[in-house]
């Protein structure tokens, strides 16, 4: 479970960074420019495979961005990214005090994501929700057991060394 927690925290940090970059791009570029960029990025792939799931999702998402929805999505992604990165940084420096705050913040995001799944289901939101739920459970486990991220890392290293 320690290894799963460490991988989850790494993925959360990576996800937070991607959301921070994506939110910034959405905030800076107008929806038409995003659609043009999406077409340019996906043109070669769609010429080779018109059914490419990722390329089609990107185009579909870019085509449905409009003024307020782009602004809302951008702010949501920026906030979500900042919270995730702050949680990861606090976990890396060993602050156990952040665990309850991390759990509470992720539960708020989970609530909104579940609402989105009910209203407009999408594979991306479902995957993000499953990842967030797993991180909440694993973070709660670590907090309940009075462990830091370093404890999990040491435990995982000892487990790997025993296996070899």
C-alpha positions as CSV (number, residue, x, y, z in Angstrom):
1,X,0.0,0.0,0.0
2,X,2.9,2.3,0.6
3,X,4.1,2.0,-3.0
4,X,0.5,2.7,-4.2
5,X,0.4,5.8,-2.0
6,X,3.8,7.0,-3.3
7,X,2.8,6.4,-6.9
8,X,-0.6,8.1,-6.3
9,X,1.1,11.2,-4.7
10,X,3.5,11.3,-7.7
11,X,0.5,11.1,-10.1
12,X,-1.4,13.7,-8.1
13,X,1.6,16.1,-8.4
14,X,1.9,15.4,-12.1
15,X,-1.8,15.9,-12.6
16,X,-1.7,19.1,-10.6
17,X,1.1,20.4,-12.8
18,X,-0.8,19.5,-16.0
19,X,-3.9,21.2,-14.6
20,X,-2.0,24.3,-13.7
21,X,-0.5,24.5,-17.2
22,X,-3.8,23.7,-18.9
23,X,-5.7,26.2,-16.8
24,X,-3.2,28.9,-17.7
25,X,-3.5,28.1,-21.4
26,X,-7.3,28.2,-21.2
27,X,-7.1,31.5,-19.4
28,X,-4.7,33.1,-21.9
29,X,-5.9,31.7,-25.2
30,X,-9.4,32.5,-26.6
31,X,-11.6,29.4,-27.4
32,X,-11.2,29.9,-31.2
33,X,-7.4,29.8,-30.9
34,X,-7.7,26.7,-28.8
35,X,-9.9,25.0,-31.4
36,X,-7.4,26.0,-34.1
37,X,-4.5,24.6,-32.1
38,X,-6.5,21.4,-31.4
39,X,-7.1,20.9,-35.1
40,X,-3.4,21.5,-35.8
41,X,-2.2,19.1,-33.1
42,X,-4.7,16.3,-34.1
43,X,-4.7,16.6,-37.9
44,X,-1.9,14.1,-38.6
45,X,-3.2,11.6,-36.1
46,X,-6.8,11.8,-37.4
47,X,-5.6,11.5,-41.0
48,X,-3.9,8.1,-40.0
49,X,-6.7,7.0,-37.6
50,X,-10.0,8.9,-37.8
51,X,-11.3,7.0,-34.7
52,X,-8.4,8.0,-32.5
53,X,-10.0,8.4,-29.0
54,X,-7.6,11.0,-27.6
55,X,-7.6,13.2,-30.7
56,X,-11.3,13.1,-31.0
57,X,-11.8,13.9,-27.2
58,X,-9.4,16.9,-27.6
59,X,-11.3,18.2,-30.6
60,X,-14.6,17.7,-29.0
61,X,-13.6,19.5,-25.8
62,X,-12.0,22.4,-27.7
63,X,-15.2,22.7,-29.9
64,X,-17.4,23.0,-26.9
65,X,-15.4,25.8,-25.1
66,X,-17.1,29.1,-25.0
67,X,-16.5,32.4,-23.1
68,X,-17.9,31.6,-19.6
69,X,-17.4,27.8,-19.8
70,X,-13.7,28.4,-20.7
71,X,-13.2,30.8,-17.9
72,X,-14.9,28.5,-15.4
73,X,-12.9,25.5,-16.6
74,X,-9.7,27.5,-16.5
75,X,-10.3,28.7,-12.9
76,X,-11.3,25.2,-11.8
77,X,-8.2,23.7,-13.3
78,X,-5.9,26.4,-11.8
79,X,-7.5,26.0,-8.3
80,X,-7.4,22.2,-8.6
81,X,-3.8,22.3,-9.8
82,X,-2.6,24.7,-7.1
83,X,-4.3,22.6,-4.3
84,X,-2.8,19.3,-5.6
85,X,0.7,20.8,-5.9
86,X,0.4,22.4,-2.4
87,X,-0.7,19.0,-1.0
88,X,2.2,17.2,-2.7
89,X,4.7,19.8,-1.6
90,X,3.5,19.6,2.0
91,X,3.6,15.8,1.9
92,X,7.2,15.8,0.5
93,X,8.4,18.2,3.3
94,X,6.8,15.9,5.9
95,X,4.0,18.0,7.2
96,X,1.3,15.7,8.6
97,X,-0.9,18.7,9.4
98,X,-1.8,19.0,5.8
99,X,-3.4,15.5,5.6
100,X,-6.8,16.6,6.9
101,X,-6.8,19.7,4.7
102,X,-5.8,17.6,1.7
103,X,-8.6,15.1,2.4
104,X,-11.1,17.9,2.8
105,X,-10.0,19.7,-0.4
106,X,-10.1,16.5,-2.4
107,X,-13.5,15.6,-1.0
108,X,-14.8,19.0,-2.2
109,X,-13.4,18.4,-5.7
110,X,-14.8,14.9,-5.6
111,X,-18.3,16.2,-4.8
112,X,-18.2,18.5,-7.8
113,X,-16.7,15.8,-10.1
114,X,-19.5,13.4,-9.1
115,X,-22.0,16.1,-9.9
116,X,-20.3,16.5,-13.4
117,X,-20.4,12.7,-13.9
118,X,-24.2,12.7,-13.2
119,X,-24.9,15.7,-15.4
120,X,-22.4,15.2,-18.3
121,X,-20.4,11.9,-17.9
122,X,-17.0,11.8,-19.5
123,X,-14.2,9.2,-19.3
124,X,-11.7,11.9,-18.3
125,X,-13.8,13.1,-15.3
126,X,-14.6,9.5,-14.3
127,X,-10.8,8.6,-14.4
128,X,-9.9,11.8,-12.4
129,X,-12.6,11.0,-9.8
130,X,-11.4,7.5,-9.3
131,X,-7.8,8.7,-8.9
132,X,-8.9,11.4,-6.5
133,X,-11.0,8.9,-4.5
134,X,-8.0,6.5,-4.2
135,X,-5.7,9.3,-3.1
136,X,-8.3,10.4,-0.4
137,X,-8.4,6.8,0.9
138,X,-4.6,6.4,0.9
139,X,-4.1,9.8,2.5
140,X,-6.6,9.0,5.2
141,X,-4.8,5.7,5.8
142,X,-1.4,7.4,6.2
143,X,-2.8,10.1,8.4
144,X,-4.6,7.6,10.6
145,X,-1.4,5.6,11.0
146,X,0.6,8.8,11.9
147,X,2.9,8.3,8.9
148,X,4.6,10.8,6.7
149,X,5.5,10.5,3.1
150,X,9.1,9.7,4.1
151,X,7.8,6.8,6.3
152,X,6.1,5.4,3.2
153,X,9.2,5.9,1.1
154,X,11.4,4.1,3.7
155,X,8.9,1.3,4.0
156,X,8.7,0.8,0.3
157,X,12.5,0.9,0.0
158,X,12.8,-1.8,2.7
159,X,10.2,-3.9,0.9
160,X,11.9,-3.6,-2.4
161,X,15.3,-4.5,-0.9
162,X,13.9,-7.6,0.9
163,X,12.4,-8.8,-2.4
164,X,15.9,-8.7,-4.1
